[in-house]
Amino acid sequence: MDLQGQRELLLLNELDRDGGATQRTLAIKLGVALGLTNLYLKRLARKGYIKITTIPRNRIRYLLTPQGLAEKSRLTYQYLQHSLSYYRDMRIRLNEMLTPFDAVAGQRVAIYGTTELAELAYLSLREMHVDCVGFVDGNPRESFLSCPVCGPDELGQWQYDRIVIADLENAGACEERLVQAGVSREKILRLGPRP
């Protein structure tokens, strides 16, 4: 699913939930400029997915049309298919990368990140009976998935064989933070989508 489809789905969901939402509020939810939000709304109206009314006279209200509800359903299905495909692809990639751990009993791994990808990595390691000693994050908190969380500088207190970076957007920066904290590059694995 492309970015435009994701934004249209988000807009349709928001307008279905609150037809009286302002363009400024919608822009914030979308994470785009107000002018771009206006363009998206006009496009949805032109396609017949929403109707723009003024009730009362000085207040704009957006109403989903039957076509809009059908499009919202179609986009939701497409989004779910995309998400499941991504999930399957990442699970395959994780299992390929982590297979060497499966053969070595007693492997201890720390996971850098506390995102959905980190959760997938954790589940994959559990399936392989690899011990996850905890999670590393730039914003430490007490726990994540019932495991301890520490900052990169506190890693010296943990015993681990490898660190798996589960942050796609900041993988390079995460690796550099780990190296600066004294972790050998040979112990670092980066997760990511297939090239």
C-alpha positions in Angstrom: 0.0 0.0 0.0 1.5 3.3 -1.0 1.7 6.4 1.2 -1.2 8.1 -0.6 -3.5 5.1 0.1 -2.4 5.1 3.8 -3.2 8.8 4.1 -6.5 8.4 2.4 -7.4 5.6 4.8 -6.4 7.6 7.8 -8.5 10.5 6.6 -11.5 8.4 5.9 -11.2 6.8 9.3 -10.9 10.2 11.0 -13.8 11.7 9.1 -15.9 8.6 9.9 -15.1 9.0 13.6 -15.5 12.8 13.7 -16.9 14.5 10.6 -16.5 17.9 12.3 -12.8 17.6 12.6 -10.9 20.7 11.5 -8.3 20.6 8.7 -5.7 21.6 11.2 -6.5 18.6 13.4 -6.5 16.3 10.4 -3.2 17.7 9.2 -1.6 17.0 12.6 -3.0 13.4 12.6 -1.6 12.8 9.1 1.7 14.5 9.9 1.5 16.7 6.8 1.1 20.4 6.0 -2.4 22.0 6.2 -2.4 22.7 2.4 -1.7 19.1 1.6 -4.5 18.0 3.9 -6.8 20.4 2.0 -5.7 18.8 -1.3 -6.4 15.3 0.1 -9.9 16.4 1.2 -10.7 18.0 -2.1 -9.5 14.8 -3.9 -11.7 12.6 -1.7 -14.7 14.9 -2.4 -14.0 14.9 -6.2 -13.9 11.1 -6.1 -17.2 11.1 -4.3 -16.0 9.5 -1.1 -16.9 12.5 1.1 -19.4 15.3 1.0 -18.4 18.7 2.4 -21.3 20.6 4.0 -21.6 23.6 6.3 -23.7 22.9 9.3 -24.3 25.5 10.8 -23.3 28.1 8.3 -19.9 28.8 9.7 -18.8 25.2 10.5 -17.6 22.7 7.8 -18.6 19.1 8.3 -17.4 16.1 6.3 -19.7 13.2 5.6 -18.7 9.8 4.2 -20.8 8.8 1.3 -21.7 5.1 0.6 -18.8 5.2 -2.0 -16.5 6.5 0.8 -17.5 3.7 3.2 -16.8 1.2 0.4 -13.4 2.8 -0.3 -12.6 2.8 3.4 -13.3 -0.9 3.5 -11.2 -1.6 0.4 -8.3 0.4 1.8 -8.6 -1.3 5.2 -8.4 -4.7 3.5 -5.4 -3.6 1.4 -3.7 -2.2 4.5 -4.2 -5.4 6.4 -2.8 -7.4 3.4 0.2 -5.2 3.2 0.8 -5.4 7.0 0.5 -9.2 7.0 2.8 -9.4 4.0 5.4 -7.2 5.8 5.0 -9.3 8.9 5.6 -12.5 7.0 8.6 -11.1 5.2 10.2 -9.8 8.4 9.6 -13.1 10.1 11.4 -14.9 7.3 14.2 -12.4 7.3 14.5 -12.6 11.1 14.6 -16.4 11.0 17.3 -16.4 8.3 19.4 -14.0 10.2 19.0 -15.7 13.5 19.3 -19.3 12.4 23.0 -19.5 13.4 21.8 -18.9 17.0 19.5 -21.9 16.8 22.5 -24.3 16.4 24.4 -22.9 19.4 23.0 -23.7 22.8 23.2 -21.1 25.4 23.3 -18.1 23.1 22.4 -14.8 24.9 21.1 -11.9 22.8 20.1 -8.3 23.6 17.8 -6.5 21.3 18.3 -2.8 20.5 15.0 -1.1 20.2 11.5 -1.3 21.6 9.4 -1.3 18.4 7.1 -3.8 16.7 10.2 -5.1 14.9 11.8 -5.7 18.3 8.8 -7.7 19.3 9.1 -9.8 16.2 12.8 -10.4 16.9 11.9 -11.4 20.5 9.3 -13.8 19.3 11.7 -15.3 16.8 14.4 -15.8 19.4 11.9 -17.4 21.7 10.9 -19.9 19.0 14.6 -20.8 18.6 15.0 -21.1 22.4 17.6 -18.3 22.4 17.8 -16.4 25.6 16.9 -12.7 25.3 18.8 -10.9 28.1 16.9 -7.7 27.6 16.3 -4.6 25.4 18.6 -1.6 24.7 16.9 1.7 24.1 17.9 5.3 24.0 15.1 6.1 26.3 15.4 3.4 29.0 12.4 2.3 30.9 11.9 -0.4 33.5 10.8 -3.2 31.2 9.6 -4.2 27.7 7.9 -7.6 27.1 8.7 -8.4 30.7 12.4 -8.1 30.0 14.8 -5.4 31.5 15.6 -2.3 29.4 18.8 -0.3 29.6 20.6 2.4 27.8 23.6 1.6 25.5 26.1 2.8 28.1 24.8 0.3 30.7 25.4 -2.7 28.5 28.6 -3.5 30.3 26.5 -4.9 33.2 24.9 -7.5 30.9 26.3 -10.8 29.7 25.4 -11.3 26.0 26.8 -12.9 22.9 25.1 -10.7 20.3 23.0 -7.5 20.0 20.3 -7.4 17.3 19.4 -3.9 16.1 15.7 -3.8 15.6 15.3 -0.2 14.5 15.1 0.2 10.7 15.1 4.0 10.6 18.0 4.5 12.8 20.1 1.4 12.4 23.3 3.2 11.6 23.0 5.6 14.5 22.2 2.7 16.8 25.2 0.8 15.7 27.5 3.8 16.3 26.0 4.3 19.8 26.8 0.7 20.6 30.3 0.9 19.2 30.9 4.1 21.3 29.6 2.2 24.3 32.3 -0.4 23.7 30.4 -3.1 21.8 32.5 -4.9 19.1 31.0 -4.6 15.6 31.2 -8.4 15.2 28.6 -8.8 18.0 26.1 -6.5 16.2 23.4 -7.7 13.8 21.1 -5.3 11.9 17.7 -6.3 11.0 15.9 -4.9 8.0 13.8 -5.7 4.9 15.3 -7.6 2.1 17.3 -5.5 -0.3 
